[in-house]
């Protein structure tokens, strides 16, 4: 770990009682390519120090990009002045900076072992990956995308003696192949670069760029088969909008007050588990709370939400480990971080057969929430969208925009694939999902 514990202790001493530090050291190495040529190589090193002070019911927060004592002192003076300007609040107990229950012993930090393959960050390996994919494609296919290695040193420490530290690793490759004005993509990621099956990518891209005719856009309702990268966007956005404790407690979630009730198809079982090796593990949140396996939906029934220290009352008095960083651009509420959707029993061929006449979507470019309480979202398809007839792919369908209610889709699931893929989002560390077959109705093609 590159974050020095002595520097952390010194910063806490300068900042004083009631201080919590959330520190992230990011080391990223990136290789970009387009038109089958490498276009950029980039390395970035950055330190982000988020500071929060709670004293006498008052709170102030700030951030730094260094642990230099002079910079810490400057911020300490500013935060102290801000606290002095706030009215005294004797009725509210100060927030526990350690994120643990008063009088309790903090549980041990789960051990997440970083992968040496990413720590070494050998540029030659990334070049080899690029060449393997490029050479494996047909000569008239053009390759674009990126290969990225990330090493993240994380520390959460406070003035009461809490110190949690871990080093996380992630390797990822996105490969986008283009041919005759059409595109297909594959994205693979793992905490260990040696575990990514690079040799499978060319075959998957060639298969996705199958030589089918273009078909006219279908209008109206139809069954839709969402492949894992598309399901990634759906499940991540649904979890973010619906399954956090604060949204539940304040009535902003569609499922508020419905613990123990059926909220989705009975084919859905969804958990959040930061230590599951099928995802991208991490051991604790921005408050220092240990991440706890939390079953959110069990065969369609709402069984839990994720919480931070403030909303731990909804999770048996113990936070589930889902506090987000101060000043996070996606909001301040606890949200899922490591979602895993249970696999079903259907093969991909069986799901396609059940589509009948309908749409097959390999990837959603994005989903944007229009109305959180109604789970209304809009988004577009991207890369390898097909039309099927009688359970067989018959043509390339034009890319299109969906506007739908996620709640409707989650209740219209007819089949779940047996094979899952590991995915991620900018607002979620990992999502592990299979394909989903959606009944006609919720997804209306304009």
KENU-877774 format. One record per residue: x, y negated, z of N, C-alpha, C in turn; residue number from 0. Coordinates in steps of 0.1 Angstrom, whole numbers. Layout:
residues N
REC      nx      ny      nz     cax     cay     caz      cx      cy      cz     i
REC       X       Y       Z       X       Y       Z       X       Y       Z   NUM
...
end
This chain:
residues 446
REC      nx      ny      nz     cax     cay     caz      cx      cy      cz     i
REC       8      12       0       0       0       0       9     -12       0     0
REC       6     -22      -8      14     -34     -10      10     -45      -1     1
REC      -1     -44       7      -5     -54      17       2     -51      30     2
REC      10     -61      34      18     -59      46      10     -60      59     3
REC      10     -50      68       1     -51      80       6     -62      89     4
REC      19     -65      89      24     -76      98      19     -89      93     5
REC      18     -91      80      12    -104      75      -2    -105      78     6
REC     -10     -94      78     -24     -94      81     -25     -98      96     7
REC     -17     -92     105     -18     -95     119     -15    -110     122     8
REC      -5    -115     114      -1    -129     116     -12    -138     112     9
REC     -19    -135     101     -30    -143      96     -42    -143     106    10
REC     -45    -131     112     -55    -130     122     -52    -139     134    11
REC     -39    -139     138     -35    -147     150     -37    -162     147    12
REC     -34    -166     135     -35    -180     131     -50    -184     131    13
REC     -58    -176     126     -72    -179     124     -80    -178     137    14
REC     -76    -169     146     -82    -169     159     -93    -159     161    15
REC    -100    -160     173    -110    -151     176    -122    -151     166    16
REC    -129    -140     165    -140    -139     156    -138    -138     142    17
REC    -125    -136     138    -121    -136     124    -122    -122     118    18
REC    -127    -121     106    -126    -109      98    -119    -112      84    19
REC    -110    -104      80    -103    -105      67    -107     -93      58    20
REC    -111     -97      46    -114     -87      36    -104     -90      24    21
REC     -94     -81      23     -83     -84      14     -83     -73       3    22
REC     -81     -78     -10     -80     -69     -21     -68     -73     -30    23
REC     -59     -64     -31     -47     -66     -40     -50     -58     -53    24
REC     -51     -65     -64     -55     -58     -77     -42     -58     -86    25
REC     -40     -46     -91     -29     -44    -101     -35     -38    -113    26
REC     -36     -45    -124     -43     -40    -136     -33     -40    -148    27
REC     -33     -29    -155     -25     -28    -168     -35     -24    -179    28
REC     -35     -32    -190     -45     -31    -200     -39     -30    -214    29
REC     -44     -21    -222     -40     -19    -236     -53     -21    -244    30
REC     -53     -31    -253     -64     -33    -262     -61     -29    -276    31
REC     -71     -25    -284     -69     -22    -298     -81     -24    -306    32
REC     -79     -28    -319     -90     -30    -328     -85     -27    -342    33
REC     -94     -23    -351     -91     -19    -364     -79      -9    -365    34
REC     -79       0    -355     -69      10    -354     -55       5    -351    35
REC     -53      -7    -346     -40     -12    -343     -41     -18    -329    36
REC     -30     -17    -322     -29     -23    -308     -28     -38    -310    37
REC     -37     -45    -303     -38     -59    -304     -32     -67    -292    38
REC     -32     -60    -280     -27     -67    -268     -23     -57    -257    39
REC     -13     -61    -250      -9     -54    -238      -8     -65    -226    40
REC     -15     -62    -215     -16     -72    -205     -14     -65    -191    41
REC      -7     -72    -182      -6     -68    -168      -9     -79    -159    42
REC     -17     -76    -149     -21     -87    -140     -20     -82    -126    43
REC     -15     -91    -117     -13     -89    -103     -20    -100     -96    44
REC     -30     -97     -87     -37    -107     -80     -41    -103     -66    45
REC     -40    -112     -57     -44    -110     -43     -56    -119     -39    46
REC     -66    -113     -34     -78    -121     -29     -80    -118     -15    47
REC     -80    -129      -7     -82    -128       8     -95    -136      11    48
REC    -105    -128      16    -118    -135      20    -117    -135      35    49
REC    -120    -147      40    -120    -149      55    -134    -153      60    50
REC    -138    -147      71    -150    -150      77    -148    -152      92    51
REC    -153    -163      98    -151    -165     112    -165    -167     118    52
REC    -168    -159     129    -180    -160     136    -177    -164     151    53
REC    -182    -175     155    -180    -180     169    -193    -186     174    54
REC    -197    -182     186    -209    -188     193    -221    -189     184    55
REC    -223    -179     176    -235    -179     167    -233    -187     154    56
REC    -221    -193     152    -218    -201     140    -209    -193     131    57
REC    -210    -195     118    -202    -187     109    -197    -197      98    58
REC    -185    -194      94    -179    -201      82    -170    -192      75    59
REC    -169    -194      62    -162    -185      53    -154    -192      43    60
REC    -143    -186      39    -134    -192      28    -126    -182      22    61
REC    -117    -186      13    -109    -176       6     -95    -181       3    62
REC     -86    -172       1     -72    -176      -3     -67    -166     -13    63
REC     -56    -169     -20     -49    -160     -29     -35    -157     -24    64
REC     -33    -159     -11     -20    -156      -5     -22    -154      10    65
REC     -12    -147      17     -12    -146      31      -1    -155      37    66
REC       4    -164      29      14    -174      34       9    -181      46    67
REC      17    -182      57      12    -188      69       7    -202      68    68
REC      14    -210      60      10    -224      58      -4    -225      51    69
REC      -6    -217      41     -19    -217      35     -30    -212      44    70
REC     -27    -202      53     -36    -197      62     -40    -208      73    71
REC     -30    -215      77     -32    -226      87     -41    -237      81    72
REC     -39    -240      69     -47    -250      62     -62    -246      62    73
REC     -64    -233      58     -78    -228      58     -83    -227      72    74
REC     -75    -223      81     -80    -222      95     -85    -236     100    75
REC     -78    -246      97     -82    -260     101     -95    -264      94    76
REC     -97    -260      82    -109    -264      75    -121    -256      80    77
REC    -119    -243      83    -130    -235      88    -133    -240     102    78
REC    -123    -243     110    -126    -248     124    -134    -261     123    79
REC    -131    -270     114    -138    -282     113    -152    -279     109    80
REC    -154    -270     100    -168    -266      95    -176    -261     106    81
REC    -170    -252     115    -177    -246     126    -181    -257     136    82
REC    -172    -267     138    -175    -277     148    -187    -286     143    83
REC    -189    -287     130    -200    -295     125    -213    -288     126    84
REC    -213    -275     128    -226    -267     129    -232    -269     143    85
REC    -245    -268     144    -251    -269     157    -249    -256     165    86
REC    -248    -258     178    -246    -246     187    -258    -237     186    87
REC    -256    -224     186    -268    -215     185    -266    -204     196    88
REC    -270    -208     208    -268    -199     219    -277    -187     219    89
REC    -288    -187     211    -298    -177     211    -294    -165     203    90
REC    -285    -167     193    -280    -157     184    -267    -151     188    91
REC    -266    -138     190    -253    -132     193    -244    -133     181    92
REC    -231    -135     182    -222    -135     171    -222    -121     164    93
REC    -221    -122     151    -220    -110     143    -207    -102     147    94
REC    -208     -89     149    -196     -81     152    -187     -81     140    95
REC    -175     -87     141    -167     -87     129    -162     -74     124    96
REC    -162     -64     133    -157     -51     129    -168     -42     122    97
REC    -180     -47     122    -190     -39     115    -194     -27     122    98
REC    -191     -26     135    -195     -14     143    -204     -18     154    99
REC    -212      -9     160    -221     -12     170    -213     -16     183   100
REC    -219     -25     190    -212     -30     203    -210     -19     212   101
REC    -197     -18     217    -194      -8     227    -190       6     221   102
REC    -192       7     208    -189      20     201    -175      20     196   103
REC    -170      32     194    -157      34     188    -158      35     173   104
REC    -150      27     166    -151      28     151    -147      41     146   105
REC    -154      47     137    -150      60     132    -137      59     123   106
REC    -131      70     121    -118      70     114    -121      67      99   107
REC    -111      60      93    -112      57      79    -111      70      70   108
REC    -121      73      62    -119      84      53    -106      83      45   109
REC     -99      94      43     -87      94      35     -90      95      20   110
REC     -86      85      13     -87      85      -2     -73      85      -7   111
REC     -69      96     -13     -55      98     -18     -53      92     -32   112
REC     -45      82     -34     -43      76     -47     -36      86     -56   113
REC     -39      84     -69     -33      93     -79     -20      88     -84   114
REC     -10      96     -83       4      92     -87       4      88    -102   115
REC      -4      95    -110      -4      92    -125      -8      78    -128   116
REC     -16      71    -119     -20      57    -121     -10      48    -114   117
REC      -5      52    -102       5      44     -95      17      42    -104   118
REC      21      52    -111      33      51    -120      30      42    -132   119
REC      18      41    -136      14      32    -147      23      32    -159   120
REC      26      43    -164      36      45    -175      30      40    -188   121
REC      35      29    -194      29      24    -207      29      35    -218   122
REC      39      43    -218      41      53    -228      28      63    -229   123
REC      23      65    -217      11      74    -216      -1      67    -223   124
REC      -3      54    -221     -14      47    -227     -12      47    -242   125
REC       0      45    -247       2      45    -261      -1      59    -267   126
REC       3      69    -259       0      83    -264     -15      85    -265   127
REC     -22      81    -255     -37      82    -256     -42      75    -268   128
REC     -38      63    -271     -43      56    -283     -40      64    -295   129
REC     -28      69    -296     -24      76    -309     -31      89    -310   130
REC     -34      96    -299     -41     109    -299     -55     106    -305   131
REC     -62      96    -301     -75      93    -306     -75      88    -320   132
REC     -66      79    -323     -65      74    -337     -62      85    -347   133
REC     -53      93    -344     -49     104    -354     -60     114    -355   134
REC     -68     116    -344     -78     126    -345     -91     122    -352   135
REC     -92     109    -356    -103     104    -364    -101     106    -379   136
REC    -112     106    -386    -111     106    -401    -104      94    -406   137
REC     -98      94    -417     -90      83    -422     -98      71    -425   138
REC    -111      72    -427    -119      60    -430    -126      54    -418   139
REC    -123      60    -406    -128      55    -394    -119      45    -387   140
REC    -124      34    -382    -116      24    -375    -118      25    -360   141
REC    -107      24    -353    -108      26    -338    -106      12    -331   142
REC    -114      10    -321    -113      -2    -312    -116       3    -298   143
REC    -113      -6    -289    -115      -3    -275    -104      -8    -265   144
REC    -103      -1    -254     -93      -5    -244     -90       7    -235   145
REC     -77       7    -230     -73      16    -220     -68       8    -208   146
REC     -73      12    -196     -70       3    -184     -66      12    -172   147
REC     -56       8    -165     -52      14    -153     -53       4    -142   148
REC     -60       8    -131     -62      -1    -120     -57       5    -107   149
REC     -49      -3     -99     -45       1     -86     -51     -10     -76   150
REC     -59      -6     -67     -65     -16     -58     -62     -13     -43   151
REC     -54     -22     -37     -51     -21     -23     -61     -28     -15   152
REC     -68     -22      -6     -79     -28       2     -76     -27      16   153
REC     -78     -39      23     -77     -39      38     -89     -47      43   154
REC     -95     -42      54    -105     -50      62     -99     -49      76   155
REC     -97     -61      82     -92     -62      95     -98     -73     103   156
REC     -99     -72     116    -105     -83     124     -97     -85     137   157
REC    -101     -96     144     -94    -100     156     -97     -91     168   158
REC    -106     -81     166    -108     -72     177     -99     -60     176   159
REC     -91     -59     166     -82     -48     164     -85     -38     153   160
REC     -97     -40     146    -100     -31     135     -90     -33     124   161
REC     -85     -22     118     -77     -23     106     -80     -11      98   162
REC     -86     -13      86     -88      -2      77     -81      -5      64   163
REC     -74       5      58     -66       3      46     -68      15      37   164
REC     -68      12      24     -68      23      14     -62      18       1   165
REC     -57      27      -7     -53      24     -20     -61      32     -30   166
REC     -68      26     -39     -77      32     -49     -71      32     -62   167
REC     -73      42     -70     -68      42     -84     -79      46     -94   168
REC     -78      40    -106     -87      43    -116     -81      41    -130   169
REC     -83      52    -138     -79      51    -152     -91      52    -161   170
REC     -92      44    -171    -103      44    -180     -99      42    -194   171
REC    -107      48    -203    -105      46    -218    -119      44    -224   172
REC    -120      34    -232    -132      32    -240    -127      33    -255   173
REC    -133      41    -262    -130      43    -276    -142      41    -285   174
REC    -141      31    -294    -153      28    -303    -148      31    -317   175
REC    -155      40    -324    -151      43    -338    -162      37    -347   176
REC    -157      31    -358    -167      25    -368    -164      31    -382   177
REC    -175      34    -389    -175      40    -402    -188      36    -410   178
REC    -186      30    -421    -197      26    -430    -207      17    -423   179
REC    -202       8    -415    -211      -2    -408    -218       4    -396   180
REC    -214      16    -391    -220      22    -380    -209      24    -369   181
REC    -214      25    -356    -204      27    -346    -209      37    -336   182
REC    -199      43    -329    -201      53    -318    -190      50    -308   183
REC    -194      53    -295    -184      50    -285    -184      62    -274   184
REC    -172      63    -268    -170      72    -257    -163      64    -246   185
REC    -167      66    -234    -160      60    -222    -158      70    -212   186
REC    -145      73    -208    -141      82    -198    -133      75    -187   187
REC    -136      79    -174    -128      73    -163    -126      83    -152   188
REC    -116      82    -145    -113      91    -134    -103      84    -125   189
REC    -102      88    -112     -92      82    -103     -78      87    -107   190
REC     -77      98    -114     -64     104    -118     -64     105    -133   191
REC     -54      97    -139     -53      97    -153     -51     110    -160   192
REC     -44     119    -152     -42     133    -158     -54     141    -160   193
REC     -65     137    -153     -78     145    -154     -87     140    -165   194
REC     -83     130    -173     -91     125    -184     -88     133    -197   195
REC     -98     140    -202     -96     149    -214     -95     141    -227   196
REC     -84     134    -229     -83     126    -241     -85     133    -254   197
REC     -81     146    -254     -82     154    -267     -96     156    -271   198
REC    -106     154    -262    -120     156    -266    -126     144    -273   199
REC    -120     133    -272    -126     120    -276    -128     120    -292   200
REC    -117     124    -300    -119     123    -314    -131     131    -319   201
REC    -132     144    -314    -143     152    -318    -157     146    -314   202
REC    -158     141    -303    -170     135    -298    -174     123    -307   203
REC    -164     115    -311    -167     103    -320    -171     108    -334   204
REC    -164     118    -339    -167     123    -352    -181     128    -353   205
REC    -185     136    -342    -198     142    -341    -209     131    -340   206
REC    -206     120    -333    -215     109    -331    -217     101    -344   207
REC    -207     101    -352    -208      94    -365    -213     103    -376   208
REC    -222     112    -372    -227     122    -382    -233     115    -394   209
REC    -230     121    -406    -235     115    -418    -250     117    -421   210
REC    -258     108    -414    -272     108    -416    -277      96    -423   211
REC    -288      96    -430    -293      84    -436    -299      74    -426   212
REC    -300      62    -430    -307      52    -421    -322      53    -423   213
REC    -329      51    -412    -343      52    -412    -349      38    -408   214
REC    -361      36    -412    -368      23    -408    -371      23    -393   215
REC    -371      12    -388    -374      10    -373    -388      16    -370   216
REC    -389      24    -359    -401      28    -354    -408      18    -345   217
REC    -421      16    -346    -428       6    -338    -438      14    -329   218
REC    -439      10    -317    -449      16    -308    -442      25    -298   219
REC    -450      35    -293    -445      44    -282    -439      56    -288   220
REC    -430      63    -281    -424      75    -285    -416      81    -273   221
REC    -413      93    -274    -404      99    -264    -390      93    -266   222
REC    -382      92    -256    -369      86    -257    -359      95    -249   223
REC    -348      99    -255    -338     106    -248    -326      97    -245   224
REC    -324      94    -233    -313      85    -229    -301      94    -225   225
REC    -290      92    -232    -278     100    -229    -271      93    -217   226
REC    -261     100    -211    -256      96    -198    -251      81    -198   227
REC    -245      76    -208    -240      62    -208    -252      52    -208   228
REC    -263      56    -213    -275      48    -213    -282      49    -199   229
REC    -282      61    -194    -288      64    -180    -280      56    -170   230
REC    -267      55    -172    -258      47    -163    -264      33    -161   231
REC    -267      26    -171    -273      13    -170    -286      13    -162   232
REC    -294      22    -166    -308      23    -159    -306      26    -144   233
REC    -299      36    -140    -298      40    -126    -291      29    -118   234
REC    -280      24    -123    -273      14    -116    -281       1    -114   235
REC    -289      -3    -124    -297     -15    -123    -309     -12    -113   236
REC    -315      -1    -114    -326       3    -105    -321       3     -91   237
REC    -309      10     -88    -304      10     -75    -301      -4     -69   238
REC    -296     -12     -78    -292     -26     -73    -305     -34     -70   239
REC    -315     -33     -78    -327     -41     -76    -337     -35     -65   240
REC    -336     -22     -62    -347     -16     -55    -342     -10     -41   241
REC    -330      -5     -40    -326       4     -29    -317      -2     -19   242
REC    -316     -15     -18    -309     -22      -7    -318     -25       5   243
REC    -312     -24      17    -320     -26      29    -325     -40      31   244
REC    -318     -51      26    -323     -64      28    -335     -67      19   245
REC    -334     -62       6    -346     -64      -3    -358     -56       3   246
REC    -355     -44       9    -366     -36      15    -372     -44      26   247
REC    -364     -49      35    -369     -56      47    -376     -68      45   248
REC    -372     -76      34    -379     -89      31    -390     -88      21   249
REC    -393     -75      17    -404     -74       7    -401     -77      -7   250
REC    -388     -79     -10    -384     -82     -24    -382     -70     -33   251
REC    -382     -58     -26    -381     -46     -34    -394     -40     -37   252
REC    -396     -34     -48    -408     -28     -52    -412     -17     -42   253
REC    -403     -11     -36    -406       1     -27    -407      -3     -12   254
REC    -407     -16      -9    -407     -21       5    -419     -15      12   255
REC    -416      -9      24    -427      -3      32    -431      11      28   256
REC    -424      17      18    -428      30      13    -419      42      16   257
REC    -411      41      26    -403      52      30    -411      64      33   258
REC    -407      75      27    -415      88      29    -426      89      18   259
REC    -427      80       9    -437      81      -2    -430      84     -15   260
REC    -438      90     -24    -433      93     -38    -431      80     -45   261
REC    -420      77     -51    -418      65     -59    -413      68     -73   262
REC    -408      80     -76    -403      83     -89    -408      97     -93   263
REC    -405     102    -105    -407     115    -109    -400     125     -98   264
REC    -407     136     -96    -401     146     -87    -388     152     -92   265
REC    -385     149    -104    -372     154    -110    -360     146    -106   266
REC    -363     135     -98    -352     126     -94    -348     129     -80   267
REC    -335     132     -78    -329     132     -65    -316     123     -66   268
REC    -315     113     -58    -305     103     -60    -298     100     -46   269
REC    -285     101     -46    -277      99     -33    -267      88     -36   270
REC    -262      82     -25    -251      73     -26    -240      79     -17   271
REC    -228      82     -22    -218      89     -14    -204      84     -19   272
REC    -198      75     -11    -185      70     -14    -174      79     -14   273
REC    -176      91      -8    -165     101      -7    -166     113     -16   274
REC    -177     113     -24    -179     124     -34    -168     123     -45   275
REC    -161     133     -47    -150     133     -57    -155     133     -71   276
REC    -168     135     -73    -174     134     -87    -175     120     -91   277
REC    -174     110     -82    -174      96     -85    -160      90     -84   278
REC    -159      78     -80    -147      71     -78    -146      67     -63   279
REC    -141      76     -55    -143      75     -40    -136      62     -35   280
REC    -143      57     -24    -137      46     -16    -143      48      -2   281
REC    -136      44       9    -139      49      22    -147      39      31   282
REC    -147      26      27    -153      16      36    -157       4      28   283
REC    -166      -5      34    -171     -16      27    -164     -29      32   284
REC    -170     -40      28    -163     -53      30    -164     -58      45   285
REC    -172     -51      53    -172     -54      68    -163     -44      75   286
REC    -158     -34      69    -151     -23      75    -159     -12      80   287
REC    -172     -11      76    -181       0      79    -177      12      70   288
REC    -176      24      76    -173      36      69    -185      39      59   289
REC    -182      43      47    -193      46      38    -198      60      42   290
REC    -212      61      43    -218      73      47    -227      78      36   291
REC    -227      91      34    -236      97      24    -250      94      28   292
REC    -258      89      18    -271      84      21    -280      90      10   293
REC    -290      98      13    -299     103       4    -310      92       2   294
REC    -311      87     -10    -321      76     -13    -334      81     -18   295
REC    -334      90     -27    -346      96     -33    -344     111     -33   296
REC    -354     119     -27    -353     133     -27    -365     139     -34   297
REC    -363     144     -46    -374     150     -54    -385     140     -56   298
REC    -382     127     -58    -391     117     -61    -396     109     -49   299
REC    -392     113     -37    -397     107     -24    -386      97     -19   300
REC    -389      85     -16    -380      76     -10    -376      80       4   301
REC    -363      83       6    -359      88      19    -349      78      26   302
REC    -344      68      19    -335      59      26    -331      47      17   303
REC    -324      38      23    -318      26      16    -304      24      21   304
REC    -297      16      15    -283      13      19    -282       0      27   305
REC    -274       0      37    -274     -12      47    -260     -17      50   306
REC    -259     -29      55    -247     -34      61    -250     -36      76   307
REC    -241     -43      83    -243     -45      97    -256     -52     101   308
REC    -259     -62      93    -271     -70      96    -284     -62      95   309
REC    -284     -53      85    -296     -45      83    -295     -31      88   310
REC    -286     -28      97    -284     -15     102    -296      -9     109   311
REC    -305     -18     114    -317     -13     120    -326      -4     111   312
REC    -325      -6      98    -332       2      89    -326      16      86   313
REC    -314      18      91    -307      30      89    -302      36     102   314
REC    -311      36     112    -308      43     124    -298      35     133   315
REC    -297      22     131    -287      15     139    -273      15     135   316
REC    -270      23     124    -257      25     119    -256      20     105   317
REC    -248      11     101    -247       7      87    -242      18      78   318
REC    -247      19      66    -243      30      57    -230      27      50   319
REC    -224      15      51    -212      12      45    -214       5      31   320
REC    -223      -4      30    -226     -11      18    -226     -26      18   321
REC    -219     -32      28    -218     -46      28    -210     -51      16   322
REC    -214     -62      10    -206     -67      -1    -197     -79       3   323
REC    -187     -82      -5    -178     -93      -1    -185    -106       0   324
REC    -180    -115       9    -185    -129       9    -183    -136      -4   325
REC    -193    -143      -9    -192    -150     -21    -193    -141     -34   326
REC    -197    -129     -32    -198    -120     -43    -208    -125     -54   327
REC    -204    -125     -66    -212    -131     -77    -225    -124     -79   328
REC    -227    -112     -74    -240    -105     -76    -249    -106     -64   329
REC    -246    -115     -54    -255    -118     -43    -248    -113     -30   330
REC    -256    -115     -19    -250    -112      -6    -257    -100       1   331
REC    -266     -93      -6    -274     -82       0    -266     -69      -1   332
REC    -268     -60       8    -262     -46       6    -269     -39      -5   333
REC    -260     -33     -14    -265     -26     -26    -258     -13     -27   334
REC    -263      -3     -34    -256      10     -36    -242       7     -42   335
REC    -233      16     -40    -219      15     -45    -215      27     -53   336
REC    -220      39     -49    -215      51     -55    -227      61     -57   337
REC    -235      58     -68    -247      66     -70    -244      79     -77   338
REC    -251      89     -73    -250     102     -80    -264     108     -82   339
REC    -268     110     -94    -281     115     -98    -280     130     -99   340
REC    -288     138     -92    -286     152     -93    -289     158    -107   341
REC    -281     167    -111    -283     173    -125    -296     181    -125   342
REC    -301     184    -137    -312     192    -139    -308     206    -145   343
REC    -317     212    -152    -313     226    -158    -313     226    -173   344
REC    -316     215    -179    -318     215    -194    -304     212    -201   345
REC    -302     220    -211    -290     217    -220    -294     205    -228   346
REC    -283     199    -235    -286     188    -244    -295     192    -255   347
REC    -293     204    -261    -301     209    -272    -315     210    -268   348
REC    -317     215    -255    -331     217    -251    -338     203    -249   349
REC    -331     193    -244    -337     180    -242    -340     174    -256   350
REC    -331     176    -266    -334     171    -279    -346     178    -285   351
REC    -347     191    -283    -359     198    -288    -372     193    -282   352
REC    -372     189    -269    -384     184    -263    -387     170    -267   353
REC    -377     163    -273    -380     149    -278    -391     150    -289   354
REC    -391     160    -297    -400     161    -308    -396     150    -318   355
REC    -406     141    -320    -403     129    -328    -401     117    -319   356
REC    -389     112    -319    -386     101    -309    -372      96    -311   357
REC    -368      88    -301    -355      80    -302    -345      87    -293   358
REC    -332      87    -298    -321      91    -290    -311      79    -288   359
REC    -309      75    -276    -301      63    -272    -288      68    -265   360
REC    -277      65    -271    -264      69    -265    -259      59    -255   361
REC    -262      46    -257    -257      36    -249    -266      23    -249   362
REC    -267      17    -237    -274       4    -236    -263      -6    -234   363
REC    -263     -16    -242    -253     -27    -241    -254     -34    -227   364
REC    -266     -36    -222    -267     -42    -209    -282     -41    -205   365
REC    -285     -42    -192    -299     -44    -188    -298     -57    -179   366
REC    -307     -66    -181    -308     -78    -173    -322     -78    -166   367
REC    -321     -81    -153    -333     -81    -145    -341     -94    -147   368
REC    -353     -93    -152    -362    -104    -154    -371    -107    -142   369
REC    -375     -96    -135    -384     -98    -123    -381     -87    -114   370
REC    -373     -89    -103    -368     -78     -95    -380     -70     -88   371
REC    -390     -77     -83    -401     -71     -76    -409     -61     -85   372
REC    -410     -65     -98    -417     -57    -108    -408     -47    -115   373
REC    -395     -48    -112    -384     -40    -119    -385     -42    -134   374
REC    -389     -54    -138    -389     -57    -153    -375     -61    -158   375
REC    -371     -54    -168    -357     -57    -173    -358     -58    -189   376
REC    -347     -63    -194    -346     -64    -209    -331     -59    -212   377
REC    -330     -53    -223    -316     -49    -227    -316     -44    -242   378
REC    -305     -41    -247    -303     -37    -261    -296     -24    -262   379
REC    -299     -16    -272    -291      -4    -275    -279      -8    -282   380
REC    -269       1    -282    -256      -1    -289    -250      12    -292   381
REC    -244      13    -304    -236      25    -308    -245      38    -309   382
REC    -246      43    -320    -252      57    -322    -266      58    -316   383
REC    -275      51    -322    -289      52    -319    -296      60    -330   384
REC    -302      71    -327    -308      80    -337    -323      81    -336   385
REC    -329      86    -348    -343      90    -348    -343     105    -349   386
REC    -352     112    -342    -353     126    -342    -367     130    -348   387
REC    -368     141    -355    -380     147    -360    -380     162    -357   388
REC    -390     167    -351    -391     181    -347    -379     186    -340   389
REC    -374     177    -331    -363     180    -322    -349     181    -329   390
REC    -348     174    -341    -335     174    -347    -332     159    -352   391
REC    -319     156    -351    -316     142    -356    -317     142    -371   392
REC    -325     131    -375    -327     130    -390    -322     117    -395   393
REC    -318     107    -387    -314      94    -392    -309      85    -382   394
REC    -301      75    -386    -297      64    -378    -308      54    -376   395
REC    -312      51    -364    -322      41    -361    -316      27    -359   396
REC    -322      16    -364    -316       3    -361    -315       0    -346   397
REC    -305      -7    -342    -304     -11    -328    -316     -20    -325   398
REC    -320     -19    -312    -332     -26    -308    -331     -31    -294   399
REC    -340     -40    -290    -341     -45    -277    -353     -39    -270   400
REC    -351     -35    -258    -361     -29    -249    -365     -40    -239   401
REC    -378     -41    -236    -383     -48    -224    -392     -38    -217   402
REC    -389     -35    -204    -397     -25    -198    -396     -26    -183   403
REC    -405     -19    -175    -404     -18    -161    -397      -5    -157   404
REC    -386      -6    -150    -378       5    -146    -387      15    -138   405
REC    -396      10    -130    -405      18    -122    -413      28    -131   406
REC    -418      22    -142    -426      31    -151    -417      42    -157   407
REC    -405      38    -161    -396      48    -167    -392      59    -157   408
REC    -389      55    -144    -385      65    -134    -397      74    -131   409
REC    -409      70    -134    -420      79    -131    -425      87    -144   410
REC    -417      85    -155    -421      92    -167    -410     101    -172   411
REC    -403     107    -163    -392     115    -167    -397     130    -169   412
REC    -394     135    -180    -398     149    -184    -387     159    -182   413
REC    -375     155    -183    -364     164    -183    -351     158    -179   414
REC    -342     165    -172    -329     161    -167    -319     170    -172   415
REC    -308     164    -177    -297     173    -183    -289     179    -172   416
REC    -282     190    -176    -274     198    -166    -260     193    -165   417
REC    -256     185    -175    -242     180    -175    -242     165    -172   418
REC    -233     161    -162    -232     147    -158    -219     141    -163   419
REC    -220     127    -164    -208     120    -168    -205     109    -157   420
REC    -193     106    -155    -189      96    -146    -188      82    -153   421
REC    -195      72    -147    -196      59    -153    -193      49    -142   422
REC    -193      36    -146    -191      25    -137    -199      13    -142   423
REC    -200       3    -134    -205     -10    -138    -197     -21    -131   424
REC    -198     -34    -135    -191     -44    -129    -196     -47    -115   425
REC    -209     -43    -112    -215     -45     -99    -216     -32     -90   426
REC    -210     -21     -95    -211      -9     -88    -198       0     -91   427
REC    -193       6     -81    -180      13     -83    -181      25     -91   428
REC    -191      33     -89    -192      45     -98    -207      50     -98   429
REC    -211      56    -109    -224      61    -111    -222      75    -119   430
REC    -227      85    -114    -226      99    -120    -240     103    -124   431
REC    -242     105    -137    -256     108    -142    -256     117    -153   432
REC    -267     125    -155    -269     133    -167    -278     125    -177   433
REC    -282     132    -187    -292     127    -197    -306     127    -191   434
REC    -315     118    -195    -329     118    -191    -338     118    -203   435
REC    -348     126    -203    -359     126    -213    -371     118    -207   436
REC    -374     107    -214    -385      99    -210    -398     101    -218   437
REC    -409     102    -212    -422     105    -219    -426      92    -227   438
REC    -434      94    -237    -439      82    -245    -447      73    -235   439
REC    -445      60    -237    -453      50    -230    -445      39    -224   440
REC    -436      42    -214    -429      31    -208    -420      23    -217   441
REC    -413      30    -227    -404      24    -236    -411      22    -249   442
REC    -416      10    -252    -423       6    -264    -414       0    -274   443
REC    -412       5    -286    -404      -1    -296    -411     -12    -303   444
REC    -405     -24    -302    -412     -36    -308    -413     -35    -323   445
end
